[in-house]
Each structure stands twice: as structure tokens, then as C-alpha cells.
Amino acid sequence: MHTRKTRQLFWLCLSLFIIVIDHLTKIGIAYWLQQGPHIMPVLPGLNFILTHNSGAAFSFLGWAGGWQRWLFSAISIGVSLYLMCLLYRGTMNHWMACAIALIIGGALGNLYDRLTLGYVIDFIDFYISHWHFATFNLADSAISIGAALWIVASYQSVKE
């Protein structure tokens, strides 16, 4: 029982780490890019650019009149609570627990922006030539990596 609680705490700490790192990078990039050039080349194929996304992934519903803020907030809260319940049960392998922790951290990182700012700060801009992928942030990356791990973990046994 003690080791199960220790593992649960470890995975929740990973979620908290994602939330904190996501928040600190957003604050730093927002401050930095508001001061100087609004596009900062980092590497070939990678820029930092400050964007405010009032929608969801790929700016889905970003054009809506503001109600989407509350819809996406409710979805983030509901999904995070559900995933925390799964994590609390503790009947999954480490890959699945890691996937859940990453998704929770990413969802709550973006939720914080949505509730305090009314939009999510995105700043990572990958591109090839003139084609640019959707701008995103570390919380989005955590959610995407978590979803990919979830798929991999679903092929693993439930117990290690």
C-alpha cells in the first residue's frame, strides 16, 4: 500500500512539474517577446513567436465569442479529475501512469492560462520552408506525448 501511494505521489509530482515548467516558460517567453522582436529564430526550422489561442488544438473554435473558454475549461477539469481517479486506483503499468501524469499536467497548465488570461499562450513555431505547423506550448507537448504513451501503454499488460 505504501509503495502504491508513493508511486501515485511521484506521478502527481510529475504533473505538477509540467504545470510549473509550462507556466514559467510562458511567462518568460511572453515577457521576452513583448520587449523585443516578436519572432525569435531559435534554430533552423524553429522560432519562438508569441500567440494567444482562445480556442483549443489548432485554434479550434478560436473565433467563437468567448463561450469556448468555459467549455474547454470544463473539459480540462473533467478529464483531469477522471485521470486523477485512474491514477489513484493505481492498477496500471508505469507507462500508463506516466501518460496520465503528462496529460494531467498539460491540461492543467493550459487550464491555468484559460482561466486567468482568457486564452492560452502558445510560442513554439516549427516550420519547413514556408509551411508552419500550428504554434504550441510545453503543455500541448506534454498532452501529445502523454497521448502517444497511452497508445503504447495500451498494448502493454495492465500489471508490470
Secondary structure by P-SEA (a helix, b strand, c coil): caaaaaaaaaaaaaaaaaaaaaaaaaaaaaaaaaaccccccccccbbbbbbbbcccccccccccccaaaaaaaaaaaaaaaaaaaaaaaccccaaaaaaaaaaaaaaaaaaaaaaaccbbbbcbbbbccccccccccaaaaaaaaaaaaaaaaaaccccc
